[in-house]
Amino acid sequence: MKYFWKENVMNEEPILFVRKPGELPAGHLLVPAAEIIKVSNTSGEMVYEEGRDFCLSGDRRKIVLMENSRIPTLDAAELIRTPGDPHSHRGIRAEDPHLLYYEGEFFPDLQPRFTYLHNGWDGAEPVIHSGLLPLTHEKLKNKDPLRMVVFGDSISAGYNATGTINIPPFCSAYDKQTATELERIYGTEVICKNVSLNGMSALWALQNIDRVLNEKPDLLILAWGMNDASERVPDSDYIFALCRIMEEVRKVFPLVEFLLVATMRANPQWTFSCPEFYMSYLKGLEKQVKPGVALADMTSMWAELIRRKSYLDLTGNGLNHPNDFGHSIYAQLITATILGDEKQ
């Protein structure tokens, strides 16, 4: 696994091109491209050509589609939905048009993937604390089986990864990517148990802690916050629930270690998007970091991504789930957090 912020190759970065009257569709790469290596549709079966299907603008970040490009586009009118449309959700204000929402293959089919050389990541790098998960490292280095349990909402349940919706290229959700990478590095078994459930929040997790206890975790990944924020749960209640979960699990398994995941951000135009809650949750999570409790900050990472790209490039459903690229970023950040300085 390559960490995108440490490499000079960006792999399969998606762009969703929106077609507007009188304009050629355009989108943006995360960083300026030195050379385009490959552009394909999601399945990889169709390969697109520079000069025939698209061109790079002068800043080397903007991609503009050519006339008669084979790359699929979304008509801008499709983004404006009406109440009652099954493929819509409310905008941030009651008077706003409803937002486009789809599960399944709709968004992946509209997101060609760009692989390109560049001169290095020029954004903020994630803060990775080292030495916080010593017992996890000891098990991995001793080649003892590691029981990694994931407890979160629909994002952690793998929603909108192509492997979850069963379409090519069948990319695994972040939990399986992480487990596979740890097994590759250490040559040991990582038993990944995912007890996540869509639509739930941290308080529900506390009330259903037996889902975790039954799996006897060595490393417990707690990834809550998206639904908590949508429900406007105060940060004090959110942090209380997570701390109680950790306390209760440690009563049964004293040697368990924890990895807290600060959630990605929802579409900022969605009525249930709550940027101020994501940040207050993150600040609360940062205060829990100590030996035995690590933090993967997807909140800040996602803010950096959508500062450079359209939210539609990164979403799997239009609202609050990552696509394959987003799941890969989750996996990279979580894997880097587990490893600390080791094996990087």
KEROLO-704212 format. One record per residue: residue in three letters; x, y, z of N, C-alpha, C, O in turn. Coordinates in steps of 0.2 Angstrom, whole numbers, plus 5000, padded with zeros to 4 digits. Layout:
N
ALAXYZXYZXYZXYZ...
//
This chain:
344
MET500449945000500050005000500450065000500950075004LYS500350114995500750174995500250234998499650234997TYR500650275002500250335005500350385000500850404998PHE499750414998499750464992500150524994500450554990TRP500150545001500550605003501250595003501650645004LYS501550535002502250515002502550494995503150484994GLU502050494990502250464983502250524978501950574979ASN502550504972502450554966502050514961502050544955VAL501650464963501150434958500450444962500450414967MET499950464958499250464961498950414957498850414951ASN498650364961498350304958497550314958497250324963GLU497250314952496550304950496150354954495650344958GLU496350414953496050474956495350494952495450504946PRO494850494955494150504951494050574950494150614954ILE493650584944493350654943492750644940492650594935LEU492250674942491550674939491450734935491450794938PHE491350734929491250794924490550814923490150774921VAL490450874925489750904924489650944918490150984917ARG489150924914489050964908488651024909488051014911LYS488851084907488451144908488351174901488851164896PRO487851204900487751234893488251284891488451324895GLY488551274885489051324882489751314885490151354883GLU489851264889490551244891490751174890490351134890LEU491351164889491651094889491751074896491951114901PRO491551014898491550984905492250984907492750974903ALA492351004913493051004916493050984924492550984927GLY493650964926493750944933494450954935494850974931HIS494550934941495250954944495550894947495250854950LEU496250884946496650834949496850864956496850924957LEU497050824961497250844967497950884967497950934970VAL498350864963499050904962499150904954498850874950PRO499550954952499750964945500050894943500550864946ALA499850874937500150814934500750824930500750874925ALA501350794931501850794927501750754920502050774915GLU501450694921501350654916500750614917500650584923ILE500250604913499650564913499850494911500150484906ILE499750444916499950374915499450334911499450304906LYS498850344914498250304912497650334914497550364920VAL497150334910496450354912495950304909495950284904SER495550284914495050224912494350234915494350284920ASN493850204913493250204917493350164923493850134924THR492850154928492950124934493150054934493550034937SER492850014929493049944928493749934925493949874926GLY493949984922494649974919494549954912495049944908GLU493949934909493849904903493949954897494149934891MET493850024898493850074893494450124895494450144901VAL494950124891495450174892495350234888495250234882TYR495450294891495350354887496050384886496550374889GLU496050434880496650454878496750534878496250564877GLU497350554880497450624881497550654873497850614869GLY497150704872497150734865496550714861496350744857ARG496350654863495650634860495050644864494550664862ASP495150624871494650624875494650684880494150704883PHE495250704882495350754887496050794885496450764882CYS496150854889496750884888496850914895496450934899LEU497550924897497750964903497751034901498051054896SER497551074906497651144905498351174907498751124909GLY498451234907499151264909499351244916499951234917ASP498851244920499151234927499251164929499451144934ARG499051114924499151044924498751014930498850954931ARG498251044932497751014937497051014934496750964935LYS496951054930496251064926496251014920496651014916ILE495750974921495650924915495050944911494450954914VAL495050954905494550984901494350924895494850904892LEU493750904895493550854890493550884883493350944882MET493750844878493750864871493050864868492550824871GLU492850894863492250884859492250814857492750784855ASN491650784858491550704856491950664860492150604858SER492150684866492550644871492150574873491450584873ARG492450524874492050464876491950454883491650414886ILE492250504887492150504894491450524896491250574893PRO491150484901490450504902490350564906490850584910THR489850604905489750664909489050664912488550624910LEU488950704917488250714920488050784918488350834919ASP487450784916487150854914486950894920486750864925ALA487150954921487050994926486350994929486251004935ALA485850994924485150994926484950934930484550934934GLU485350874930485250814934485350824941485150794946LEU485850874943485950894950485450924953485450924960ILE484950954950484350994953483750944953483450924948ARG483650924959483050874960482550904964482550964966THR481950874964481350904967481150854973481250794973PRO480750884978480550844983480050784981479750794976GLY480150724984479850664982480150624977480050564976ASP480750654974481150614969481550564973481850584978PRO481450494971481850444975482550454975482950424980HIS482850494971483550504970483750574972484150604969SER483450594978483650664980483650664988483350624991HIS483950714990483950734997483950804998484150844993ARG483650835003483650905004484350945004484850915007GLY484351005001484951045002484951075009484551065013ILE485451115010485651145016485151185019485051195025ARG484751225014484251265016483551235013483551205008ALA483051255016482351225014482151245007481851215003GLU482451305005482251334999482751314993482551324987ASP483251274995483751254990483451194986483051154989PRO483651184980483451124976483751054980484251064983HIS483351004979483650944982484250914979484350934973LEU484650874982485350854979485250784976484850744979LEU485650774971485650704968485950654973486450664976TYR485550604973485750544978485650474974485050464972TYR486150434974486050374971486550324975487150334977GLU486250264976486750204979486850164972486650184967GLY487250114973487450074967487950094963488350134965GLU487850084956488350094951488350164948488750184944PHE487850204950487750264947488350314947488550334942PHE488650324953489150374953489850344951490150374947PRO489950274952490550244949490650254942491150264939ASP490050244939490050244931490150304928490350314923LEU490150364932490250434930490950454933491050514932GLN491350414935491950434938492550404935492850354938PRO492750424929493450394927493950414931494050454935ARG494450364931495050364936495650384932495850354927PHE496050434935496650464933497250434937497250444943THR497750404933498350384936498950434933498950434927TYR499250464937499750514934500350524939500350514945LEU500950544936501550564939501450634941501150674938HIS501750654947501750724949502350734953502750694954ASN502450794955503050814959503050814966503450854970GLY502550784969502550774976501850814979501650864976TRP501650784984501050814987501250874991501650884994ASP500850924989500950994991500451024997500451084998GLY500050974999499550995004499850975011500350945012ALA499350985016499550965023499550885023499150855021GLU500050865027500150795028499750775035499750815039PRO499450715035499150695041499650685047500250675046VAL499450705053499850695059499750625061499250595063ILE500350585061500350515063500750515069501350525069HIS500450495075500750485081501050415081500750365079SER501650405084502050335084502050315091502050345096GLY502050245092502150215098501550205102501550195108LEU500950225100500350225104500050155104499550145108LEU500150105100499850045099500449985100500449945096PRO500749985106501349945106501149865107501449825104LEU500549855109500349785110500149755103500249695101THR499849795099499649785092500349765088500349715085HIS500749815089501449805085501749735088502049705084GLU501749725094502049665097501749605094502149555092LYS501149595093500749545090500949535083501149475081LEU500949585079501149585072501849565071501949515067LYS502349585075503049575074503149495076503549465074ASN502749475081502849405084502449355079502449295080LYS502149385074501749345070501149305074500949255072ASP500949335079500349315082499649335079499649395076PRO499149295078498549325075498249385078498249385085LEU498149435075497849495077497049495076496849495070ARG496649505081495949515080495849585080495849625085MET495649615074495549685073494749685072494449655067VAL494449725076493649735076493549805074493849855076VAL493049815069492849875066492149885068491749845067PHE492049945072491349965074491250035072491450085075GLY490750045067490650105065489950105061489550065062ASP489850165057489250165054489250145047489650095045SER488850165042488850145035489550145031489650105027ILE489850195033490550205030490950145031491250115027SER490950125038491350075040491050005038491449955037ALA490450005037490149945034490249935027490049885024GLY490649985024490849975017490450005012490549985006TYR489950045013489450065008489850105003490250145004ASN489650084997489850114991490550104988490750124983ALA490950054992491450024989491249984983490749944984THR491549974978491349934972491249864974490849824971GLY491749834979491649774981491049754985490749704985THR490849804989490149804992489549804988489149764989ILE489549844983489049844978489049794972488649784968ASN489649754972489749704968489749724961489449694956ILE490149774959490349784952491049794951491449804956PRO491349784945492049794944492249864946491849914945PRO492849874949493349824950493349784956493849754959PHE492749784960492649754966493149774971493449724975CYS493249834972493749864977493449854984492849864985SER493849824989493649814996493549874999493849924998ALA493149875004493149935009493749945013494149895013TYR493749995017494450015020494649965025495249955026ASP494149925028494349875034494749825031495249805033LYS494549795025494849735022495549755019496049725019GLN495549815016496149845013496649845019497249835018THR496449875025496949885030497249815033497849805034ALA496749765034496949695036497449665031497949635033THR497249675025497649645019498349675019498849635019GLU498449735020499049765020499449745026500049735026LEU499149745032499549725038499749645037500349635039GLU499349605034499549535033500149535028500649495029ARG500149575023500649575018501349605022501849575020ILE501349655026501949675029502249635034502849615034TYR501849605038502049565044502049485042502349445046GLY501649465037501649395036501249355041501449295043THR500849385044500449355049499649365048499449395043GLU499249325052498549335051498249385054498349395060VAL497849425051497449485054496649465053496449465047ILE496349445058495649425058495249485059495149515064CYS494949505053494549565053493849555054493549515050LYS493549575059492849565061492549635061492649685064ASN492049645056491649705055490949705058490549665055VAL490849735064490149735067489849805066489349825070SER489949845061489649905059488949905057488749845054LEU488549955058487849955056487750025053487850075056ASN487450025047487250085044486750125048486250095051GLY486750195048486250235051486350245058485850285061MET486850215061486850215069487350275071487750295067SER487350285077487850335080488150305086488050245088ALA488550345090489050325095488550305101488750255104LEU488050335102487650315108487350245107487250205111TRP487150235101486850165099487450115100487250065103ALA488050135098488550085099488650065106488850015108LEU488650115111488750105118488150055120488350015124GLN487550065118487050025120487049955117486749905119ASN487449945112487549875108488249855108488549825104ILE488549865114489349845115489449775114490049755113ASP488949735115489049665115489249645108489549585107ARG489049675103489349665096490049665096490349625092VAL490449705100491149705100491349655105491849615103LEU491149645111491349595116491349525113491749485115ASN490849515109490849445106491349425102491549365100GLU491749475099492249465094492949465097493449455094LYS493049485104493649475108494249515104494649485102PRO494149575104494649615100495349625103495349635109ASP495849625099496449645101496549725100496849765103LEU496349745094496249815092495549825089495249795085LEU495249875093494649895091494649965087494850015090ILE494349965081494350035078493650055079493150025077LEU493550115081492950155083492850205078493250255078ALA492350205073492350255068491650285068491150255064TRP491450325072490850355072490850435071491450465071GLY490250465070490250535069489850565064489550615064MET489750525058489350555053488650565055488350615054ASN488350505057487650515059487550555066487050585067ASP488050555070488050595076487950665074487550705077ALA488350685070488350755067487650775064487450825065SER487450725060486850735056486250745061485750785060GLU486250705067485750715072485950765077485550775082ARG486450805076486650865080486750845088486550875092VAL487050785088487250765095487850805098488350815094PRO487750835104488250875107488950835107488950775108ASP489450875106490150845106490250805113490650755113SER490050835119490150805125489750735125490050685128ASP489150725122488850665122489150615118489250555119TYR489450635112489750595107490450565111490550505110ILE490850615114491450585117491350545123491650495124PHE490750565127490550515133490450445130490650405133ALA490050445125489850375122490550335120490550275122LEU490950365117491550335115492050315121492250255121CYS492050355125492450345131492150285135492550245138ARG491550285136491150235140491250165136491350115139ILE491250165129491350105125492050075127492150015128MET492550125127493250095128493350075135493650025137GLU493050105140493050085147492750015148493049965151GLU492150005145491749945146492149885142492149825145VAL492449895136492849845133493449825137493649765137ARG493749875140494349865144494249825150494649785152LYS493649825153493449785159493449715157493649675161VAL493249695151493249625149493949605146494149555147PHE494249655142494849635138495349695140495449745136PRO495749685146496149735148496749755143496949815144LEU496949715139497449725134497249755128497649765123VAL496649765127496349795120496649865119496749905124GLU496849875113497049945111496449975106496149935103PHE496450035105495950075101496250115096496750155097LEU495850125090496050175085495350205084494850175081LEU495350275086494750315084494850345077495350365076VAL494350345074494350375067493850435067493250435068ALA494150495066493750555065493450555058493750545053THR492750565057492450545051492550595045492850655047MET492550565039492550615033491950665034491550655038ARG491950705029491450755029490850745024491050715019ALA490250765026489750755021489750805016490050855017ASN489350795011489250855006489050915009488550915012PRO489450965008489251035012488651065010488351105013GLN488351045004487651065002487051035005486551055004TRP487250975008486650935011486450955017486850985022THR485750955019485450985025485750945031485750985036PHE485950885031486250855037486950855037487250825042SER487350895033488050915034488150965039487851015040CYS488650945044488750985050489450995051489750965055PRO489751045047490551055048490751075055491251045057GLU490351115058490551135065490551075070490951075074PHE490151025069490150965073490650915071491050895076TYR490850915065491450865063492050895067492450855069MET492150965067492750995070492750985077493250975081SER492150995081492150985088492250915090492550905095TYR491950865086492150795087492850785087493150745091LEU493150815082493850795081494250825087494750795089LYS494150885089494450915095494350865101494850865105GLY493750845102493650795108494050735107494350705112LEU494050705101494450645100495250655101495550615104GLU495450715099496150725100496350725107496950705109LYS495950745112496050745119496150665122496350655127GLN495850625118495850555120496550515118496650455121VAL496950545114497550515112498050505117498150545121LYS498250435118498750425123498950355122498750315117PRO499450325125499650255124499050205124498650205129GLY498950165119498350125119497750155115497350115114VAL497850215114497250255110497550295105497850345106ALA497450275098497750315093497150345089496550335090LEU497350395085496850435081496950435074497550455072ALA496550425069496650435062496150495060495550485061ASP496450545058496050605057495750615050496150645046MET495250585048494950585041494550655040494450675035THR494350685046494050745045494450805042494250835037SER495050805044495550855041495750835034495850875030MET495850775033496050745027495550755022495650785016TRP494950745023494350755019494250835017494150855011ALA494450875022494350945021494850965016494751005011GLU495450935016496050955011495850925004495950964999LEU495550865004495350844997494850884994494850904988ILE494250904998493750944994493951014993493551054990ARG494451034996494751104995494951104988495051154985ARG495251044985495551044979495051014973495251024967LYS494550974975494150944971493450954972493250974978SER492950934967492250934969492150874973492450824973TYR491650884978491350834982491150774978491150714980LEU490850784972490550734967491150694965490950634963ASP491750714965492350674963492450614968492650564966LEU492250624974492550584979491950544983492050494987THR491350554981490750524984490550464980490650454974GLY490250414984489950354982489250354981488950324977ASN488950404984488150414984487950484983487350494983GLY488350534983488150604982488150644989488150704989LEU488050604995487950635001488450625006488750675009ASN488650565008489050555014489450485014489650465020HIS489550455008489950395008490450405003490450444998PRO491050375005491650385000491550334994491250274995ASN491850344989491950294983492550254984492850254990ASP492750214979493350174980493950214982494350194987PHE494050274979494650314981494650344988495150344991GLY494050354990493950374997494050325002494350335007HIS493850265000493950205005494750195005495050175010SER495050204999495850194999496150245003496650225007ILE495950305004496250355008496050335015496550345019TYR495450315017495350285024495850235025496150235031ALA495950185021496450125022497150155023497450125028GLN497350195019498050225020498150255026498650245030LEU497650305028497750335034497750295041498150305045ILE497250245041497150205046497750155047498050145052THR498050125041498650085041499250125043499650105048ALA499350185041499850225043499850245051500350245054THR499250255053499150265061499350205065499650205070ILE499050145062499250085066500050065066500250045071LEU500350085060501050065060501450115063502050105066GLY501250185064501650235067502250245062502250255056ASP502850245065503450255061503750185058504150185054GLU503450125060503650065058503450055051502850065049LYS503850025047503749995040503550045035503150035030GLN503650115037503450165032504050185028503950235024
//
